[in-house]
Amino acid sequence: MPTGYHAARVANVQKGDKAVVIGDGAVGQCAVIAAKMRGASQIVLMSRHEYRQKMALESGATAVVAERGEKGIAKVRVILGGGADAALECVGTEAAVDQALGVLHNGGRMGFVGVPHYENRAIGSTFGQNTTIGGGPASVTTYDKQFLLKAVLDDDINPGRVFTTSYKLEDINQAYKDMDERKTIKAMIVIE
């Protein structure tokens, strides 16, 4: 949950904002929850996996876009009636960063928390858009720990929903395989 919340916080998601989440894994699902917690009025998830789309809609997403690239960007802009105030990039690929930057209106804000799978990324193209970019790893030991823990304990949020399958410790290789093949969002390892 802290990483998804970090994306929403550094993108400064505020009450009434239109937010887009790129990535439907555990971090993306938690980013949907975080955007809702912070008051976003519209939350679009960019996802191509039906069961993940369903989970996000149950957690607060207001729409889902399966298309990628220019088609996906155009569809998001139609749904939102223009660009997004905030984009939460939860994948870590250049294509995901391009999606995030593409859905923003001028002056929009991007929070990126997807671990980069690229060496260098030019940001000169964002200059004319006056885009604010923030991100990196979330500090799970100091940052928003008490706030998020209280929200979980008070049943205000349920980030545990991302654990979609349980495995015994001896089945850990299968757990990783199933996550890699998008058969489960997040594996829970049960030690008996």
N, C-alpha and C positions, 0 to 999 in steps of 0.2 A: 504493500500500500504506500509506503513512503516514496517510492520512485515515481509512481503515478501522480501522487500529490505534489511532488517536487516539480514535475512538468507543469502542472496547473499553477503552482505558486510563482515559478520564474516567468511564466507567460502572463502573470498578473490577471488571471481569470477573475472577473468581477460580476456582481449581480447584474443580470440583464445581458451579459455578453453572449455572442454567438461563437461557439467553440467547435473545433474539428479535432478529432483524435485519429492519428494515423498509426495503425497497428492494433490488432485485436487479441494479442496474447495477454498474459497476466498483467503486464505493466499497462497496456492499453485499456484493459478492463478496469483497472484501478484508476486510470486517468479519467475515464468516464465518471466513475463515482466521485472523484475529486472535483471535476468540473461542476457536477451537480451540487456538491457540498458548498462550493464557492459561489453558487448562485447563477450559473449560466442558464439563459432562457432557452437556448437551442444548443443541442450537442449532436453533431454528426459524426458517426463512426465510419471510417473507411475500412472495409472488411469484405473478404470474399468467402468467408466460412459461415454457413448458415447457423450452426449451433452457437458460434461466438457472437453473431449478430443478435440472436435471440437473447443471450445473456446480457449484452450491452443495453438492449432496449428495455429489459427488465430492471436494469441498474440506473436508468436515467437518460440514455441516448434517445433523441427525438426522431432521428432518421439514420439510415444506413446507405452508404454508397459503395457499390462493389467495383465500379469501374476504376481504372488507374490512368495515370498520365493526364493528358489534356482533356480527355472525355470525363475523367473523374473530377478534375478541377472545375470544369464547366458545370457539371451536375451539382456539385456542392454550391457553387455560386448561385445557381437557379434556386435551390432549396432555401438558401439563406437570404435571397434577395440582394445579392452582392457578396463581397468577401467576408471572411471571418475576422472577428476581433482577435482571436487567439487560436493558434494551432499547436497541438501537443504531439510531437514526433516521438514515437515509442518503438521504432524499428531499428534504426542505425545504418540504413543504406542511403546512398546518395539519392536514389529514386524517392525514398520516403521524405528526405529533406526537401527535394524539389516539390513534392506534393504539398508539404507543409507551407513552404514559401508561396506556392501557387494559389492556395486557397485564401490567403490573407488579403485584406484590403490595405491600401496605403496607410501606414501608421500602425499596422497590426503587430502582434507580438507572438514570437515562437518560443516554446519551451522544448528543448530537445534532451531526451534522456536515453534514447536508443544508443547502445554501445556502438561507436563508429566502426563500420567495416570498410573504411576508406582511409587513405593516408592524409590527403590534403583536400580542403574544400574552399574554393574561392567564394567570398561573400560580397564581392564588388557589385553583383547584380542586385543586392538588397538596398544599396545606398539610395537610389532614387525613390524607393518605396518607403523610406524612413521606417524600416522594420527594426524592432527591438528583438534581440536574440539572447537567450540565456539557457543554461542547462548544465549538464554534467551529472556525476553521480550524486545521489542523495545521501546525506549522512543519517543513517538509521539510528544512530546512538544519541544524537543531540538535537536534531532538527525536527520539530513538530511531533516528537515522540509522545509526549503527554496528551497533546491535543487529539492525535489520531487514536491513541489507545483508549481515551475516554469515549470517543465516538463509537469505537467497536464495542466497548463494554456497555455503553448505553443503548446498544442496538440501533444506533443511528445509521450505521453502515455495516455491510457484510462483505469485506474483501475476501473472506475465506471461500466465497463462491468460486473463485478461480481454481481451487483444488478440485478438479473434476473426476479424478480417478485415484484410488489408493492402491499401493503396491507393497508387498513385503520386501524387506531389505534384500533378500536374495534375488528379487526380480528387478533390481535397480537398472540393469542394462535395458530391459524391456521398457521401463518407465522413460528413460532417455530417448529410446527409439520412438515410442509413441508420441512424445512431445515433439521430436524432430519431424515426424510424419503428420503432425497436426491432428492426431487422434485424441489427444487430451490437451487441455490448456496448461495446467500445472499439475504435476504428479505429487501426491502425498506419500511419503515413505513411512510405513507403519512398522515399528519395531516391537515384536511380541516377546 
